[in-house]
Amino acid sequence: MSSAVFCADIGGSFIKFGVSRASGEVEECGKVPTPVSSWDDFVAAMHNFITQFGGDLPASAPLAISTAGLVSPQTGELLATNIPAFTGRSLAKDLSAALNRPVTAANDADCFALAEAHAGNAQNHAVVVAIILGTGVGGGVVINGHLVRGHGGVTGEWGHGAITRTDVLIDGETYAVPRLKCGCGQTGCLDMLGAARGLERLHKHFHQQDKTSLEIVNGWQAGDAACGLTVNAWLQIVSEPLALLVNILGPSRIVAGGGLASATALIAALDQAVRKGVLHTYAGPLLVPGKFLTTGGLVGASVMGRIEG
């Protein structure tokens, strides 16, 4: 295991940098715009970061990367990435050769799962599922402290696969659930309805109104009938596949990340709905908001770097 790690969280707009020394804490080191179109510019940005902040770290200190897109553990290639500079590349292998140091990489949801399992709101839980409820639906699985990478890097991607429910029943009335074309090529994926943008799509489907997810959640909490219908439908749609995931994997803790994780009342309501649909009885909360809602990528990357670097 490495005692010091360079870490980077790569998004479509910015790269956030950090350094983790012997204490294990992550020191944030700023951010730069992501060079989305140029591999050479990306390598230069990583080199500049290491040169600027790594003077007291050993030359062998690994670089651990959290990134948007799926990382194949077999080839290291990024799939479904929104960064053209990475297309066709093995991110860890190619960057390791360019920087002459060990590099490891994982999807940002996987890194969030590692962060929560090791230092966050899922500590001391053997089986941890992390769910992302942001622009889309994602997730990661950690068992006994280790990330489950699986074949093709898709472990935990519970947002892709058709929702079997065709309608929801609310206050004795039946409402049809829309089946929308997903970016993955399938129709009816939870990814299109289960996260913040999905909540907004549902509201427009039911009420022909454009509202932000924050407005919908706030309206629900304030007793607005239209927002209440949308949220109740959303809870039914999301809780069923999540309960199935619980029955398959048997986690003792699920942590939520992404924009909707900040809506604590919504997460509490989803927790109650999920626990009604699982085989095992949970005395306390199963689903809770994560601790590292904004820094999970960096913290999880540092954990991964210590384990794998």
C-alpha positions as CSV (number, residue, x, y, z in Angstrom):
1,M,0.0,0.0,0.0
2,S,1.2,3.5,-0.8
3,S,1.5,6.1,2.0
4,A,1.2,9.1,-0.4
5,V,-1.0,9.5,-3.4
6,F,-1.6,12.1,-6.0
7,C,-5.3,12.2,-6.9
8,A,-7.4,13.8,-9.6
9,D,-11.1,14.0,-10.2
10,I,-11.7,14.5,-14.0
11,G,-15.1,15.9,-15.1
12,G,-16.2,17.2,-18.4
13,S,-15.5,20.8,-17.4
14,F,-12.8,20.7,-14.8
15,I,-10.0,18.6,-13.3
16,K,-9.8,18.8,-9.5
17,F,-6.5,17.9,-7.9
18,G,-5.5,16.7,-4.5
19,V,-2.6,15.1,-2.5
20,S,-3.0,12.6,0.2
21,R,0.0,12.1,2.5
22,A,0.7,9.7,5.4
23,S,-2.3,10.9,7.5
24,G,-4.7,9.8,4.8
25,E,-6.4,13.2,4.6
26,V,-6.8,14.7,1.1
27,E,-5.4,18.2,0.6
28,E,-7.3,19.9,-2.3
29,C,-4.9,21.6,-4.7
30,G,-7.2,23.6,-7.0
31,K,-8.6,22.9,-10.4
32,V,-8.0,23.5,-14.1
33,P,-10.3,23.4,-17.2
34,T,-10.3,19.8,-18.6
35,P,-8.4,19.7,-22.0
36,V,-11.2,17.6,-23.5
37,S,-9.8,17.6,-27.1
38,S,-6.1,17.1,-26.6
39,W,-4.3,14.2,-25.0
40,D,-1.0,16.0,-25.0
41,D,-2.6,19.0,-23.2
42,F,-4.1,16.6,-20.6
43,V,-0.8,14.9,-19.9
44,A,0.8,18.4,-19.5
45,A,-1.8,19.4,-17.0
46,M,-1.2,16.3,-14.9
47,H,2.6,16.7,-15.1
48,N,2.3,20.4,-14.0
49,F,0.1,19.3,-11.0
50,I,2.6,16.7,-9.9
51,T,5.6,19.0,-10.3
52,Q,3.9,21.9,-8.4
53,F,2.5,19.9,-5.5
54,G,4.7,16.8,-5.2
55,G,8.0,18.1,-4.1
56,D,7.9,16.2,-0.8
57,L,6.3,13.0,-2.1
58,P,8.4,10.0,-3.2
59,A,9.1,9.6,-7.0
60,S,7.1,6.4,-6.9
61,A,3.9,8.0,-5.4
62,P,1.0,6.8,-7.6
63,L,-1.5,9.0,-9.3
64,A,-5.1,7.8,-8.8
65,I,-7.9,9.1,-11.0
66,S,-11.6,9.4,-10.6
67,T,-13.2,10.1,-14.0
68,A,-16.5,10.4,-15.8
69,G,-17.3,7.5,-18.0
70,L,-16.9,3.7,-17.4
71,V,-13.4,2.3,-17.0
72,S,-12.9,-1.3,-18.3
73,P,-10.8,-3.2,-15.8
74,Q,-9.8,-5.6,-18.6
75,T,-8.5,-3.1,-21.1
76,G,-8.4,0.2,-19.1
77,E,-10.3,1.8,-22.0
78,L,-12.9,4.5,-21.1
79,L,-16.4,3.8,-22.3
80,A,-19.3,6.3,-22.6
81,T,-16.9,9.2,-21.9
82,N,-17.6,12.8,-22.7
83,I,-13.9,13.6,-23.1
84,P,-12.8,13.0,-26.7
85,A,-9.1,13.1,-25.8
86,F,-9.6,9.8,-24.0
87,T,-11.3,8.0,-26.9
88,G,-9.5,4.7,-27.7
89,R,-7.0,5.1,-24.9
90,S,-6.2,3.0,-21.8
91,L,-6.2,6.0,-19.4
92,A,-4.1,4.4,-16.6
93,K,-1.7,2.6,-18.9
94,D,-1.1,5.5,-21.3
95,L,-0.8,8.1,-18.6
96,S,1.5,5.9,-16.5
97,A,3.9,5.6,-19.5
98,A,3.7,9.4,-20.1
99,L,4.4,10.3,-16.4
100,N,6.7,7.4,-15.6
101,R,4.8,6.6,-12.4
102,P,2.0,4.1,-11.4
103,V,-1.5,5.3,-12.4
104,T,-4.9,3.8,-11.5
105,A,-8.3,4.9,-12.6
106,A,-11.9,4.3,-11.9
107,N,-15.4,5.7,-12.6
108,D,-16.4,8.6,-10.4
109,A,-19.3,6.7,-8.9
110,D,-17.0,3.9,-7.9
111,C,-14.6,6.4,-6.3
112,F,-17.5,7.9,-4.3
113,A,-18.4,4.3,-3.1
114,L,-14.8,3.8,-1.9
115,A,-14.8,7.2,-0.2
116,E,-18.0,6.4,1.7
117,A,-17.0,2.8,2.6
118,H,-13.6,3.8,4.0
119,A,-14.1,7.3,5.5
120,G,-17.7,8.3,5.1
121,N,-21.2,7.3,6.1
122,A,-20.7,3.6,5.2
123,Q,-17.7,2.9,7.4
124,N,-17.7,-0.5,9.1
125,H,-20.2,-2.0,6.7
126,A,-19.0,-5.1,4.8
127,V,-21.3,-4.7,1.8
128,V,-21.8,-1.1,0.6
129,V,-23.8,0.1,-2.4
130,A,-23.4,3.7,-3.5
131,I,-26.0,5.3,-5.7
132,I,-25.7,8.5,-7.7
133,L,-28.9,10.6,-8.2
134,G,-27.6,13.5,-10.3
135,T,-27.9,14.3,-13.9
136,G,-28.4,10.5,-14.4
137,V,-28.4,7.4,-12.2
138,G,-25.2,5.6,-11.4
139,G,-23.6,3.5,-8.7
140,G,-20.8,1.4,-7.3
141,V,-20.3,-1.6,-5.0
142,V,-17.7,-2.1,-2.3
143,I,-17.3,-5.4,-0.5
144,N,-14.9,-5.8,2.5
145,G,-13.3,-2.5,1.6
146,H,-12.6,-3.4,-2.0
147,L,-14.2,-2.0,-5.1
148,V,-16.1,-4.6,-7.2
149,R,-14.9,-3.8,-10.7
150,G,-16.6,-6.6,-12.6
151,H,-16.5,-7.2,-16.3
152,G,-16.4,-4.2,-18.5
153,G,-16.5,-1.7,-15.6
154,V,-20.3,-1.7,-15.4
155,T,-20.8,-3.1,-11.9
156,G,-23.2,-0.9,-10.0
157,E,-24.7,0.8,-13.1
158,W,-28.3,0.1,-12.0
159,G,-29.7,3.0,-14.0
160,H,-29.5,1.1,-17.3
161,G,-32.2,-1.5,-17.9
162,A,-35.9,-0.9,-18.6
163,I,-38.2,0.0,-15.8
164,T,-40.8,-2.8,-15.6
165,R,-43.5,-0.7,-14.0
166,T,-45.9,0.8,-16.6
167,D,-47.9,2.9,-14.2
168,V,-48.1,4.2,-10.7
169,L,-51.0,4.2,-8.3
170,I,-51.4,7.4,-6.2
171,D,-54.5,8.1,-4.1
172,G,-56.5,5.6,-6.0
173,E,-55.7,7.0,-9.4
174,T,-53.5,5.3,-12.0
175,Y,-50.9,7.3,-13.9
176,A,-48.9,6.0,-16.9
177,V,-45.1,6.0,-16.6
178,P,-43.3,7.4,-19.7
179,R,-40.9,5.2,-21.5
180,L,-38.1,7.4,-22.8
181,K,-35.2,6.7,-25.2
182,C,-31.9,6.5,-23.2
183,G,-28.5,7.5,-24.4
184,C,-27.3,3.9,-24.0
185,G,-29.6,2.9,-26.8
186,Q,-32.3,1.2,-24.7
187,T,-35.8,2.5,-24.1
188,G,-37.3,2.9,-20.6
189,C,-34.1,3.0,-18.6
190,L,-34.3,4.2,-15.0
191,D,-31.5,6.7,-15.9
192,M,-34.1,8.8,-17.7
193,L,-36.5,9.1,-14.8
194,G,-34.6,8.3,-11.6
195,A,-32.3,11.2,-11.0
196,A,-32.7,15.0,-10.9
197,R,-33.4,15.4,-14.6
198,G,-35.7,12.4,-14.4
199,L,-37.7,14.1,-11.6
200,E,-38.1,17.1,-13.9
201,R,-39.2,14.9,-16.8
202,L,-41.8,13.2,-14.7
203,H,-43.2,16.5,-13.5
204,K,-43.5,17.8,-17.1
205,H,-45.1,14.5,-18.1
206,F,-47.7,14.7,-15.4
207,H,-48.4,18.4,-15.3
208,Q,-47.0,20.0,-18.5
209,Q,-44.9,22.3,-16.3
210,D,-41.2,23.0,-16.3
211,K,-39.8,23.0,-12.8
212,T,-36.3,22.3,-11.5
213,S,-35.8,19.3,-9.2
214,L,-35.2,21.7,-6.3
215,E,-38.5,23.4,-7.0
216,I,-40.3,20.1,-7.1
217,V,-38.8,18.8,-3.9
218,N,-39.4,22.1,-2.1
219,G,-43.0,22.1,-3.4
220,W,-43.5,18.5,-2.2
221,Q,-42.3,19.5,1.3
222,A,-44.6,22.5,1.3
223,G,-47.6,20.4,0.5
224,D,-48.1,21.3,-3.2
225,A,-50.3,18.7,-4.7
226,A,-48.7,18.6,-8.2
227,C,-45.2,18.3,-6.8
228,G,-46.5,15.7,-4.3
229,L,-47.8,13.5,-7.1
230,T,-44.5,13.8,-9.0
231,V,-42.4,12.8,-5.9
232,N,-44.7,9.9,-5.0
233,A,-44.5,8.6,-8.5
234,W,-40.7,9.0,-8.5
235,L,-40.5,7.1,-5.1
236,Q,-42.4,4.2,-6.6
237,I,-40.3,4.1,-9.8
238,V,-36.9,4.3,-8.1
239,S,-37.6,2.2,-4.9
240,E,-38.5,-1.0,-6.8
241,P,-35.2,-1.5,-8.7
242,L,-33.2,-0.3,-5.7
243,A,-35.0,-2.9,-3.5
244,L,-34.2,-5.6,-6.0
245,L,-30.5,-4.5,-5.9
246,V,-30.6,-4.8,-2.1
247,N,-32.1,-8.3,-2.4
248,I,-29.4,-9.4,-4.8
249,L,-26.3,-7.9,-3.1
250,G,-27.4,-7.7,0.6
251,P,-25.8,-4.4,1.6
252,S,-26.1,-3.2,5.1
253,R,-25.7,0.4,3.9
254,I,-26.6,2.4,0.8
255,V,-25.1,5.8,0.4
256,A,-26.6,8.4,-2.0
257,G,-24.6,11.0,-3.9
258,G,-25.4,13.4,-6.7
259,G,-27.6,16.5,-6.5
260,L,-30.7,14.8,-5.0
261,A,-28.6,13.4,-2.1
262,S,-28.7,16.9,-0.6
263,A,-32.5,16.6,-0.3
264,T,-32.5,14.8,3.0
265,A,-36.2,14.5,3.3
266,L,-36.4,12.9,-0.2
267,I,-33.7,10.4,0.7
268,A,-35.4,9.5,3.9
269,A,-38.7,8.9,2.0
270,L,-36.8,6.8,-0.5
271,D,-35.2,4.8,2.3
272,Q,-38.6,4.0,3.7
273,A,-40.0,3.0,0.3
274,V,-37.0,0.7,-0.3
275,R,-37.2,-1.0,3.1
276,K,-40.8,-1.9,2.4
277,G,-39.7,-3.8,-0.7
278,V,-36.8,-5.9,0.6
279,L,-36.8,-9.4,2.1
280,H,-34.7,-8.6,5.2
281,T,-36.0,-6.3,7.9
282,Y,-33.8,-3.3,8.6
283,A,-34.3,-1.7,12.1
284,G,-32.7,1.6,11.2
285,P,-32.0,3.5,8.0
286,L,-30.6,1.5,5.1
287,L,-30.2,4.4,2.7
288,V,-28.5,7.6,3.8
289,P,-26.9,10.7,2.1
290,G,-23.2,10.4,1.6
291,K,-20.6,12.4,3.6
292,F,-18.5,13.3,0.6
293,L,-21.1,14.8,-1.8
294,T,-18.6,17.2,-3.4
295,T,-15.2,15.6,-2.7
296,G,-16.1,11.9,-3.1
297,G,-14.1,11.6,-6.4
298,L,-10.8,12.9,-4.8
299,V,-11.3,11.0,-1.5
300,G,-12.2,7.8,-3.2
301,A,-9.3,8.1,-5.7
302,S,-6.9,8.5,-2.8
303,V,-8.3,5.3,-1.2
304,M,-7.9,3.5,-4.5
305,G,-4.4,4.8,-4.9
306,R,-3.3,3.5,-1.5
307,I,-4.8,0.1,-2.1
308,E,-3.8,-0.4,-5.7
309,G,-0.9,2.0,-6.3
